[in-house]
Every structure is written in structure tokens, then in C-alpha cells.
Amino acid sequence: MTTTLEKPARAEADENLLKPLYRINGNEHAYEVRVELPGVPKSGVSIDLEDNILTIRGKRAAGVPDGWKTLHSEIPALDFLLRLRLNTPVDEESLKAVVENGVLSVHLPVKEAARPRRIEIQ
């Protein structure tokens, strides 16, 4: 199976957003998108699938405990955006997403009709 996921064209409003590091794995049954999101809580992430475009948005706040002030920081608050165009139809009812240890995993099962089939010769 030679289907791919690709990045769609960027909108001007998206230019100021950080693109997180990601990896895509796949086989004829499913794709898995793994996105590195260190310091981003589950509540800071949203995932949408519309018109075959997977959109992952998030926000990491500059967390400073009450009564404290930041003296130095190399961990910025940030907004991020990742958009991937799906070239293979996925089963939208079976999508799953999990955040664990700062890594978001999105499981995208390929629709049965889009999977390769072996045709037996009679």
C-alpha cells in the first residue's frame, strides 16, 4: 500500500504557530501519528478531522506557581499547530488519541473499502 499523509498548504494566520515534531507510522490497516508535546496537558490539546485534514492544535502555558516569579526560563509558553492531509479514507468512528509522557498518539484506522484486497484467480 503506497498511500501517504501530506501537509496541506499553510494559511497566513498559521505562520506564528510552532509546528511540533511528529512521526507517522502505518500499514494497510491503520496509521499512527505520534506528536511530541512536552509540558502540554491533555486539556491543552484539540484534534479535529474535517475534509480529510487532521488538525492538531495545542497550547502550553508558562506555568508559574502562585507567589513565585520567573527569574529565568528557556521553556516558553507556546501555541502549536499540525495539519496533515489524509490521502486514504479513515474510519472516523474508530479514531483514538492518547497523551502519555508528553507524546500524543493518534490512531487512524483505514476504512475497510480502502484496504488492499487479494483477488484469487479461478
C-alpha positions in Angstrom: 0.0 0.0 0.0 1.6 3.3 -1.0 -0.7 5.9 0.5 0.7 8.9 2.3 -0.1 11.7 4.6 1.0 15.1 3.5 1.0 18.6 4.8 -1.7 20.9 3.3 -0.9 24.5 2.3 -0.5 26.9 5.2 -2.8 29.8 5.9 -1.3 33.2 6.8 -2.8 33.1 10.3 -0.9 29.9 11.0 2.5 31.4 10.3 3.1 32.4 14.0 2.3 28.9 15.4 5.0 26.3 16.1 4.9 23.0 14.3 5.6 20.2 16.7 7.9 17.3 15.9 6.0 14.3 14.7 6.3 10.8 13.2 3.8 8.9 11.1 3.8 5.1 11.0 1.5 2.9 9.0 0.5 -0.3 7.4 -2.5 -1.4 5.2 -4.8 -1.4 8.3 -4.0 1.9 10.1 -1.8 5.0 10.5 -0.4 6.3 13.8 0.7 9.9 14.2 3.0 10.5 17.2 3.5 14.1 18.2 6.0 15.4 20.8 4.2 17.8 23.2 6.4 18.1 26.3 4.7 20.1 29.0 1.4 20.2 27.3 -1.5 18.8 29.4 -4.3 16.7 27.8 -6.6 19.7 28.3 -4.3 21.8 26.2 -4.7 19.7 23.0 -7.6 19.6 20.5 -7.8 17.2 17.5 -10.1 17.6 14.5 -10.7 15.7 11.3 -12.5 17.5 8.6 -12.4 17.2 4.8 -9.6 14.6 5.2 -7.4 17.0 7.1 -6.2 16.0 10.5 -5.6 19.2 12.6 -3.8 19.0 16.0 -3.8 22.3 18.0 -2.4 23.0 21.4 -1.2 25.4 24.0 1.5 25.2 26.6 1.2 27.9 29.3 4.1 29.4 31.1 3.2 27.9 34.5 4.5 29.8 37.5 3.2 28.7 40.9 1.3 31.3 43.0 3.7 33.5 45.0 6.6 32.8 42.7 8.1 34.8 39.8 10.2 33.6 36.9 13.9 34.5 37.2 15.0 32.7 34.0 13.2 30.4 31.6 14.1 28.6 28.4 10.7 26.9 28.4 8.4 29.3 26.5 4.7 29.4 26.5 3.7 28.4 23.0 0.8 27.6 20.7 1.3 24.9 18.2 -0.5 23.6 15.1 0.0 20.5 12.9 -2.1 19.8 9.9 -1.9 16.6 7.8 -3.9 15.8 4.7 -5.1 12.2 4.7 -4.8 10.6 1.3 -6.6 7.4 2.4 -10.1 7.4 3.9 -10.0 6.5 7.6 -12.7 5.1 9.8 -13.8 8.2 11.7 -15.8 6.2 14.2 -12.7 4.3 15.4 -10.2 7.1 15.9 -8.3 7.1 19.2 -6.0 9.6 20.8 -3.8 9.2 23.9 -1.3 11.5 25.6 1.4 9.8 27.6 4.7 11.1 28.8 4.5 14.2 26.6 3.7 12.3 23.4 0.3 12.4 21.7 -0.6 9.2 19.7 -3.4 9.4 17.3 -4.6 6.0 15.8 -6.3 6.3 12.4 -7.8 3.0 11.2 -8.0 2.8 7.4 -11.6 2.2 6.1 -12.2 -1.3 5.1 -13.1 -0.3 1.5 -9.7 1.5 1.1 -7.6 -1.6 2.2 -5.9 -3.6 -0.5 -7.6 -6.9 -1.5 -6.1 -10.1 -2.9 -8.1 -11.4 -5.8 -8.0 -15.1 -6.2 -7.7 -16.4 -9.8 -10.4 -19.0 -10.6 
